[in-house]
Amino acid sequence: MPPAISRLKSFAYALHGLTVLLTTQPNARIHAAATIAVCAAGFYFGLNVAEWCWIVLAMMAVWSAEAFNTALEFLADAVNPDFHPLVGKAKDVAASAVLIAALGAVVIGVLVFGPHILAMT
């Protein structure tokens, strides 16, 4: 298979993974709504390049954590569909990564949008 076709297939697999993430994970749909809202707010407030960099980094962290969490959950369920305390702990730790990323994103959001909101008052 030519390398270009192989690269295109890898993008297709990644897009399929994103589709799986969005169609099977309610929290991913919440992240999608938050992403749209934050981008709309960013355009409304006219964020500068540095501010956009922080916002994009925060969104990327949350989306990446959610994707890794979902992948780990799918894999754990395939390996051991029955409850196992260690699998439960692994899932909880992976979910905590999403929480940590989301809390960090909130802090970044306050730091970036706070001055813009205060300037309106």
KOLFIVEX-160472 format. One record per residue: y, x, z of N, C-alpha, C in turn; residue in one letter; residue number from 0. Coordinates in steps of 0.05 Angstrom, whole numbers. Atoms other than C-alpha are relative to their C-alpha. Last residue first. Layout:
N
Y/X/Z/Y/X/Z/Y/X/Z/a/NUM
...
//
This chain:
121
-12/16/-22/923/-376/676/28/8/6/t/120
-6/27/9/899/-352/608/15/-16/21/m/119
-24/-2/15/902/-279/629/9/-27/-11/a/118
-23/-1/-19/851/-294/683/26/1/-15/l/117
-3/26/-12/801/-316/629/24/0/19/i/116
-9/18/21/811/-253/588/5/-28/12/h/115
-29/-5/6/807/-209/650/11/-19/-21/p/114
-17/6/-22/741/-242/671/30/4/-6/g/113
-15/25/5/709/-240/602/20/-6/23/f/112
-12/1/27/687/-167/602/18/-25/-3/v/111
-18/-23/4/674/-155/676/15/-1/-27/l/110
-23/3/-18/645/-224/687/21/22/-4/v/109
-15/23/10/600/-218/626/25/-5/17/g/108
-15/-9/23/577/-149/648/18/-22/-11/i/107
-20/-18/-10/558/-177/716/17/10/-23/v/106
-20/16/-13/522/-235/683/23/17/10/v/105
-16/12/21/485/-188/637/22/-17/11/a/104
-18/-21/11/463/-147/697/17/-11/-22/g/103
-21/-4/-21/436/-211/729/20/22/-9/l/102
-18/23/1/399/-227/664/23/3/21/a/101
-16/-2/24/369/-157/659/21/-23/-1/a/100
-18/-23/-3/345/-159/731/19/2/-24/i/99
-20/7/-20/316/-229/722/21/22/3/l/98
-18/18/13/281/-208/658/22/-8/19/v/97
-16/-16/19/252/-148/694/19/-18/-15/a/96
-23/-11/-15/231/-194/751/17/18/-18/s/95
-21/21/-2/188/-233/701/24/11/15/a/94
-12/2/26/150/-168/686/22/-22/0/a/93
-17/-24/4/139/-157/760/14/-1/-27/v/92
-24/3/-17/114/-228/769/19/23/-4/d/91
-17/20/12/67/-222/710/26/-3/16/k/90
-11/-12/24/38/-157/737/19/-19/-14/a/89
-21/-19/-8/30/-188/806/13/12/-25/k/88
-23/16/-11/-7/-248/777/23/19/8/g/87
-13/11/24/-52/-201/737/25/-16/8/v/86
-15/-22/13/-66/-164/801/14/-9/-25/l/85
-24/-7/-15/-83/-229/838/16/23/-13/p/84
7/-25/-14/-130/-253/784/25/9/14/h/83
-19/-13/-18/-128/-324/758/-11/25/12/f/82
1/11/-27/-174/-339/700/20/15/18/d/81
-11/27/0/-154/-323/628/0/-13/28/p/80
11/13/-23/-166/-248/639/12/-28/2/n/79
19/-18/-13/-156/-204/578/-14/-15/23/v/78
23/-5/18/-124/-258/535/-21/17/14/a/77
16/24/2/-80/-283/592/-24/3/-18/d/76
14/4/-25/-57/-213/608/-18/-25/-2/a/75
22/-20/-2/-40/-200/535/-16/-4/25/l/74
21/6/20/0/-264/528/-24/18/2/f/73
14/25/-8/36/-251/594/-21/-8/-20/e/72
18/-6/-23/51/-179/575/-15/-24/9/l/71
23/-15/10/79/-201/508/-20/7/21/a/70
18/19/15/122/-254/541/-24/14/-11/t/69
12/18/-20/151/-204/591/-20/-19/-14/n/68
21/-16/-13/164/-153/535/-15/-17/21/f/67
22/-5/19/201/-206/495/-23/16/12/a/66
15/25/4/241/-230/555/-23/4/-20/e/65
16/6/-24/260/-159/574/-16/-25/-4/a/64
22/-19/-1/282/-144/503/-18/-5/24/s/63
20/8/21/323/-208/498/-24/19/1/w/62
13/25/-8/357/-193/565/-21/-8/-20/v/61
17/-5/-24/372/-121/549/-15/-25/8/a/60
24/-15/9/396/-137/478/-19/5/24/m/59
18/20/13/444/-190/506/-26/14/-9/m/58
11/19/-19/473/-140/555/-19/-20/-13/a/57
19/-15/-17/480/-85/503/-13/-19/20/l/56
25/-3/16/513/-135/455/-21/15/16/v/55
13/27/2/563/-155/509/-26/2/-16/i/54
12/7/-26/578/-82/527/-14/-27/-2/w/53
23/-19/-5/588/-62/454/-14/-8/27/c/52
23/9/15/631/-124/442/-25/17/5/w/51
9/24/-14/678/-102/498/-25/-11/-14/e/50
13/-9/-25/684/-33/467/-12/-24/15/a/49
26/-12/7/698/-63/398/-15/9/25/v/48
-3/-24/15/753/-110/423/-28/13/-4/n/47
8/-25/-14/740/-181/444/4/24/-18/l/46
-7/-23/17/781/-234/408/-7/27/13/g/45
-17/-18/-15/778/-285/464/8/25/-16/f/44
-24/15/-10/751/-340/418/20/19/14/y/43
-18/4/22/705/-291/382/26/-15/8/f/42
-10/-26/9/675/-268/447/19/-2/-24/g/41
-22/-7/-19/670/-339/473/12/27/-8/a/40
-23/17/6/630/-358/410/24/7/19/a/39
-12/-9/25/586/-298/420/24/-17/-8/c/38
-14/-25/-6/574/-316/493/13/11/-26/v/37
-24/6/-16/557/-388/476/17/25/5/a/36
-19/14/18/509/-368/420/26/-5/15/i/35
-9/-19/20/474/-317/465/21/-13/-19/t/34
-20/-18/-13/471/-367/522/11/20/-20/a/33
-25/16/-5/438/-418/477/21/17/13/a/32
-12/5/26/388/-366/453/26/-16/3/a/31
-13/-25/8/374/-343/524/14/-4/-27/h/30
-24/-1/-17/359/-416/543/16/26/-7/i/29
-19/19/11/312/-419/483/26/-1/17/r/28
-11/-13/24/279/-356/507/20/-18/-13/a/27
-22/-18/-9/271/-389/576/12/15/-24/n/26
-25/15/-6/232/-446/544/23/18/8/p/25
-12/-7/-26/181/-396/515/26/-15/5/q/24
18/3/-22/133/-419/461/13/4/27/t/23
14/26/1/177/-433/400/-19/-4/24/t/22
-18/23/-2/229/-379/412/-15/-27/1/l/21
-16/-1/-24/180/-323/428/16/-25/3/l/20
18/7/-22/132/-343/373/15/-1/26/v/19
5/28/3/190/-342/323/-19/-10/22/t/18
-24/13/-9/212/-274/348/-4/-31/-1/l/17
-1/-3/-29/141/-249/339/24/-14/12/g/16
20/19/-10/140/-277/268/-1/1/31/h/15
-12/26/2/204/-239/255/-19/-22/9/l/14
-20/1/-22/171/-175/281/14/-28/-1/a/13
15/3/-26/110/-187/237/20/-3/23/y/12
11/27/0/155/-198/176/-15/-5/26/a/11
-22/18/-6/194/-135/192/-10/-29/2/f/10
-6/-4/-28/128/-96/194/23/-17/9/s/9
20/14/-16/108/-127/128/6/3/29/k/8
-7/28/2/173/-103/96/-19/-17/17/l/7
-24/5/-17/160/-33/121/7/-29/0/r/6
9/-2/-28/89/-34/91/23/-5/19/s/5
14/25/-6/117/-59/25/-9/0/29/i/4
-21/21/-2/167/-1/24/-13/-27/7/a/3
-15/0/-26/112/49/42/20/-22/2/p/2
-25/-17/1/69/29/-18/15/-2/26/p/1
-24/17/0/0/0/0/25/18/0/m/0
//
